[in-house]
Amino acid sequence: MNGQPDGTLQTAKRPGLLRREAGRLIGAVVVIALLAIFIIENSRTVRVTFLFWRVNTSLAWALLTAGALGLLAGLAIAWLRRHMRRR
């Protein structure tokens, strides 16, 4: 053994790994900051109606929910297309 804790030698051999991890951390912080600003700026309450449901919620949450549902629908459609091509 080299007397170093596990992972120390491996990290020293790959300095690009540290830069990538730092880049990911900075990217995550930026995304979280932008999300916080978005929620704060769109915090007024709005009435959302969908089919038979009505709810009063923050505009930011309504937009984020709609975006998340759109993302899930897009992923589901892409998965179905790939699955159907295999047959």
MOGIGI-V929355 format. One record per residue. N is the residue number from 1. RES is the residue in one small letter. PHI is phi in whole degrees, -180 to 180 (* if undefined). OMEGA is omega in whole degrees, -180 to 180 (NA if undefined). Layout:
N & RES & PHI & OMEGA
N & RES & PHI & OMEGA
This chain:
1 & m & * & -177
2 & n & -99 & 178
3 & g & 80 & -180
4 & q & -101 & 176
5 & p & -60 & -180
6 & d & -55 & 175
7 & g & 92 & -177
8 & t & -66 & -179
9 & l & -66 & -180
10 & q & -64 & -180
11 & t & -66 & 180
12 & a & -65 & 180
13 & k & -74 & -176
14 & r & -125 & -180
15 & p & -67 & 177
16 & g & -64 & 179
17 & l & -63 & 179
18 & l & -64 & 179
19 & r & -65 & 179
20 & r & -64 & 179
21 & e & -64 & 178
22 & a & -65 & 177
23 & g & -63 & 178
24 & r & -64 & 179
25 & l & -64 & 179
26 & i & -63 & 178
27 & g & -60 & 179
28 & a & -65 & 179
29 & v & -64 & 179
30 & v & -64 & 180
31 & v & -63 & 179
32 & i & -65 & 178
33 & a & -64 & 178
34 & l & -64 & 177
35 & l & -63 & 178
36 & a & -63 & 178
37 & i & -62 & 179
38 & f & -59 & -179
39 & i & -66 & -179
40 & i & -65 & -178
41 & e & -76 & -179
42 & n & -120 & -174
43 & s & -92 & -179
44 & r & -67 & -177
45 & t & -86 & 178
46 & v & -130 & 177
47 & r & -97 & -179
48 & v & -111 & 178
49 & t & -120 & 177
50 & f & -140 & -177
51 & l & 53 & -177
52 & f & -103 & -178
53 & w & -100 & 173
54 & r & -134 & -179
55 & v & -147 & 173
56 & n & -98 & -177
57 & t & -149 & 176
58 & s & -67 & 178
59 & l & -58 & 180
60 & a & -61 & -180
61 & w & -67 & 178
62 & a & -65 & 179
63 & l & -67 & 178
64 & l & -64 & 178
65 & t & -65 & 179
66 & a & -62 & 178
67 & g & -64 & 179
68 & a & -65 & 178
69 & l & -66 & 176
70 & g & -65 & 177
71 & l & -62 & 178
72 & l & -62 & 178
73 & a & -64 & 178
74 & g & -63 & 178
75 & l & -65 & 179
76 & a & -64 & 179
77 & i & -66 & 178
78 & a & -63 & 179
79 & w & -64 & 179
80 & l & -63 & 178
81 & r & -63 & 178
82 & r & -64 & -179
83 & h & -66 & -179
84 & m & -72 & 178
85 & r & -68 & -179
86 & r & -68 & -177
87 & r & -80 & NA
